[in-house]
């Protein structure tokens, strides 16, 4: 019987500060616990029943070894690649870099500061929209982001700008990612980022674990984030660009006849991080977890004998944390579900254990 594995990466759902959290000024962060404390209704949810909020107490968690706390570095580590430390730019990028890109594209950039993406669009969006001038900004992560209005700076031009910036600077700085952040609307009050975000990442070769699985005949499906992170591996990109679309697709797959090949689904639930963690929306985070819990509970009765679900995360993003609005350096949960039972780790394991467990499943 052919096997199917669904890997849900709950983006930003950490389970307590790591031993080196002090390096990031993240002492006291505990995403899962603080969400539970502020959303008591979660105590009666399916994900609470299976222990998702108690992974640290149960020793069923993974610890990072990479020197960063971003999705790209942590996801690479899950599949065996530990990257070096990336640079961050709390005061914006060097003027020489900005001037070089402006000269290459014959346009002026706005911003060049470290700021929330939604905030900078409100502050500089109208000028950007009027003059077709992209906004360049960064965050506490190693990331260069370009925001532009789709009506005055075409999406194709924005992608091209980001690709060139990535090729010029990701390896040399080094810089983790260059991200295209298109937005639309008619005024500062109505500007909203579209779902056409695209990440251009630090250049890496094809991932050996994913390549090995593909060589064994495993068909790998993924959503956008996994595709961007492992851009050198040819994987089938799933439709949809938010958590709800992933939930719907997941249930529809389970309700369909099994395929005649082994299948791996890599599903990053980005909304937890982007919409609720960074925006410090603890209630919204709790509500989204309830939606995920309900979908997961519905799926259990649909699992075939050779199906499995793996749940983990990449880093923390504690919505109650007040020192900053960035990711938090935390352990990540580990829960394995099959048609008959729920499995936990017997002891904490490195983050790279996730890729190893996936490999073993398909042996």
Buried (B, 14 or more C-beta within 10 A) or exposed (E): EBBBBBBBBBBBBBBBBBEBBEEBBBEBBBBBBBBBBBBEEBEEBBBBEBBBBBBBEBEBBBBBEBBBBBBBBBBBBBBBBBBEEBEBBEEBBEEEBBEBBBEEBEBEBBBBBBBBBBEBBBBBBBEBBEBBBBBBBBBBBBBBBBBBBBEEBBBEBBBEBBBBBBEBBBEEBBBBBBBBBBBBBEEEEEBEBBEBBBBBBBEBEEBEBBBEBBEEEBBBBBBBBBBBBBBEBEBEEBEBBBBEBBBEBBBEBBEEEBEEEBBBBBBBBBBBBBBBBBBBBBEBBBBBBBBBBBBBBBBBEBBBEBBBBBBBBBBBBBBBBEEBBBBBBBBBBBBBBBBEEBBBBEEBBBBBBBBBBBBEBBE
